[in-house]
Amino acid sequence: MPGQWEFQVGPSVGISAGDEVWIARYILERITEIAGVVVSFDPKPIEGDWNGAGAHTNYSTKSMRQEGGYEIIKKAIEKLGHRHKEHIAAYGEGNERRLTGKHETANINTFKWGVANRGASVRVGRDTEKEGKGYFEDRRPASNMDPYVVTSMIAETTILWKP
C-alpha cells in the first residue's frame, strides 16, 4: 500500500501490551499532526492490489519459551483455530477487506497456521520450530484493533479455554 509504515511495541507483559499500543498510537498521531500528514488505522484504507494494514501480535507464555515449548505452542494454536470466528469478530472493523487470502493473509473464513508462512492466520517462525521453543504470531488482528481485546482473547483462549 502506498505510504505504509510499520512499528512495533514490546516485549510487554500482560495488560501493558495494550497500554504500549495506545501510547504508541498517540505518539504517532501527534507526529503526523506536526508533520501535516494524516495517519489511518483502517485495515485497507485504499482498495487495490497490495497488502492491507494489520496488527500482527506476537505471543508467548513462559512455558512456550522453555524446553518442549513448541508442543505447547501447537496446542495453543489448535485452540485458536477452534475459536477462529470469535476472534475474527473482535479483531477490528473492516478486516474482511484485508483478510482475503491474498497479499500475505489467510482468508477470513479459514483458519490455518504454518511455519514461516506469511499467508497463514497464525505463523510460527523458523527459529521457534528449530529451537523447539519460542513464540507465535497471530496475523489476523487488523490495524484498528483494540489491543486489550486482542491480547485478552489470545490469553484466555490459549491458557484458560477448554475445548
N, C-alpha and C positions, 0 to 999 in steps of 0.2 A: 504494500500500500504506500502511495507517495507520502513522504514525510513521517513515516512511522518510526518511533523510537521505543526502546525498552529500558526498564530499570528494575533493579531487584532490591529487596529488603531482606534482612536476616543474616545469619540464622537467628531465629526467635524461639522463645519457649511459650507455649500456651497462648493466652489471650494477647500477649504483647505483639504477636504477629499481626493481629488486626489493628492494634494501635499504630504500629510502624507503617502499615499500608496507608492508613488515613493521614498520618503526618506527612508521609512522602507525597501523597496526592495534593495535600495543601501546599507544600513547598513548590511542587510542580506548577500548580495554579498560580501562585504568586510570581514565579519566574516568568511564566508565559505572559502574565499580565504586564509585567515590567518590560518584556521584550515586544509587546504589542502583537502577539500571536494568540491563537486560540488552541486550547487543548480539548480533545474529546475522549471520553472513556467508552464511547459506543463501540461494540464489538465489530461492527462493519459500517463505519460512517460513510464510506463511499463504495457503492456497488462496483464490482469489477473483478477481473481475473487476477486476484492477488490475495495474500493472506489477510485475515482479519486481525483483531487485537484481542488477545487472551490474557488471562492472569494465571499462568501455569503455576501450580502450587506444589513445591517440593515438601515432602513429608516423611518423617521417620519417628519411631519411638526408640527408647533406649535398647530394647530387645532386638530391634531391626538392625541396629548398629553393632551388635555383638556377634560373636561366632554363632553360626547357624541362623543368622538373621534373615537370610534370603528366603528360607521356608516360611518364616513369619510374614515377610513381605508378600509372598504369593498368596497366603491365606487372607491377608488384609485386602489385597486386590480382588480376590474372589468375592469377598463380602461387598466391596464397592460395586461389583458387577451385578449382584443381586438387588441392589438399591439404586441402580442407574437412573431410573425415571425420577425418583425422589430427588436425587442430587441435581439432575439437569433442571428440574423445576425451580431450584433455588440458586442456580449458578449464574444468574444475570439475565436481564431483559435483552431480547433481540439475538440471543445466542444461536438461534436456528439459522440466522443469516451467515454465521461464521462456521458452524459445525456441519459442513456439507459433505465431508468425505474427501474433499479436495484441499489443496493448499496446506498440507501438513496438519490435517484434522481428521478425526473419525467422524462418521455420520452421527448426527444427534440421536438417532433412533437405535443405534447399535453400540454395544459395549465391547471393546476389545483392548487387550493390553499386549505389550511386547517389549523385548529388549532392544534398545536403540531405535525404536520405531516411532518416528515423529508423526505418523499417521494413526497412532493408537489413542484411545481415550486416556489410558494410563501408560506411561513409559518408564521402564527401568533402564538405568544406564549400564553400559558395558562393564564399567568398573564395579558396580554393585553385583552384577552376576558373577564376574570373575573372582571377586574377593569373598563372595558368599555373604555379604552384609552391606548395609548402606541405607539408601532411601529410594523412594519412587516419586514420580512427577505426575500429578493429576492435571492433564492438559485440557480438561473440559471447562473450567471456570472462564467466564467472559471478563473482559477488562473492566466492566462496570459492576462486577460482583461485590457483595458485601463481605469483606474478609472475615468478619466474626461468624457469619452464617457458614461460609465455606469451611473454615478451619474447624468449627464445632461439629459440622456434619461429618467431615472426614474422621475426626477423632471419635465421635460417637459410633460411627459405622464400624471402624476398624478395631476399636477397643471394647466397646460395650455391647454392640448389637449381636444378637444370636440368631442365626438363620433358622 
